[in-house]
Structure formats: C-alpha cells, structure tokens
C-alpha cells in the first residue's frame, strides 16, 4: 500500500508523517467437528455420523484509519495529490482535515502544511503471515 501511495505522489508533495491504526477483526467462530453416536438395539451396534449445520465463512472486514501529514508548495498541488490517491485501490475516502500556510498565513514562506485521513480497503490486506507459515513448512 505504501509503495503504491508513493508511486502516485505528484511532484512537490512530501510526507512528514504517516500512521495507521487498525481494529482487529472479530475472530470467526470455530466449526464443531462431526459427532458419532452409537445407535441400534440388542447385541450389535452401529454408529451414525451427524454433521452439524455449517455456518458460511465470512471474510473479516478491515476497520481502520490512515493518517498522513505533509507539505505541498500550493493548494493546486495538494488537490492533485488528493486526485492521485483515487488511483490507489488500497485506500478510499481520503480527505484533507487541515491545510495551513507554512508561513503563518502572511505569504512570506511559500508552501502549506496539511493533514489528511483515509480508510484502508480490503485490497490493503496482505497475507505475509501466511507466506511465512508456508515457508516454515
């Protein structure tokens, strides 16, 4: 995700911080194994296997926030950055929460500082843990 964001940066944009917070997904309930119960009367017995009703497996959703702070030479460049982030499938709902003239608003120092937030999408998930487990086998 970070590589993709970096690839889409327009000239003049720089990051001063990038942080992410993620709420872990709710663990999925374990499915009980089939049970066997003896049936029949008299001297012989047979076993009957009962398969429990299975619950459809759902993919856990990703809940979190990506917070980015940075600098831009001007507001049109910052607007180009917002548009470019629309090309990053790993994030959505990006918006600027603040933008301030770097010179305190007096125009003597060019540039602006800004902060923005975005929501990670399911495409931001990785299976790095799974690849480590497979490599360890």
Long-range contacts (C-beta under 8 A, 24 or more apart in sequence): 1-88, 1-90, 1-91, 1-120, 1-124, 4-88, 4-89, 4-90, 5-85, 5-88, 5-90, 5-91, 8-84, 8-85, 8-87, 8-88, 9-81, 9-84, 10-77, 10-80, 10-81, 10-84, 11-77, 12-72, 12-73, 12-74, 12-77, 13-70, 13-71, 13-72, 13-77, 13-78, 13-81, 14-70, 14-71, 14-72, 15-68, 15-69, 15-70, 16-69, 16-70, 16-71, 16-113, 17-67, 17-68, 17-69, 17-70, 18-66, 18-67, 18-68, 18-69, 19-66, 19-67, 20-64, 20-65, 20-66, 20-67, 20-120, 21-64, 21-65, 21-67, 22-62, 22-63, 22-64, 22-120, 23-63, 23-64, 25-60, 25-61, 25-62, 25-63, 26-60, 28-57, 28-58, 28-60, 29-55, 31-55, 59-122, 61-122, 62-120, 62-121, 62-122, 62-124, 62-125, 64-119, 64-120, 65-117, 65-118, 65-119, 65-120, 66-91, 66-117, 66-118, 66-119, 66-120, 67-115, 67-116, 67-117, 68-115, 68-116, 68-117, 68-118, 69-113, 69-114, 69-115, 69-116, 70-113, 70-114, 70-116, 71-102, 71-111, 71-112, 71-113, 71-114, 72-111, 72-112, 72-114, 73-110, 73-111, 73-112, 74-110, 74-111, 74-112, 75-99, 75-112, 78-112, 78-114, 82-116, 85-118, 89-121, 89-123, 90-120, 90-121, 90-123, 90-124, 91-118, 91-119, 91-120, 91-121, 91-124, 92-118, 92-119, 92-121, 93-117, 93-118, 93-119, 94-118
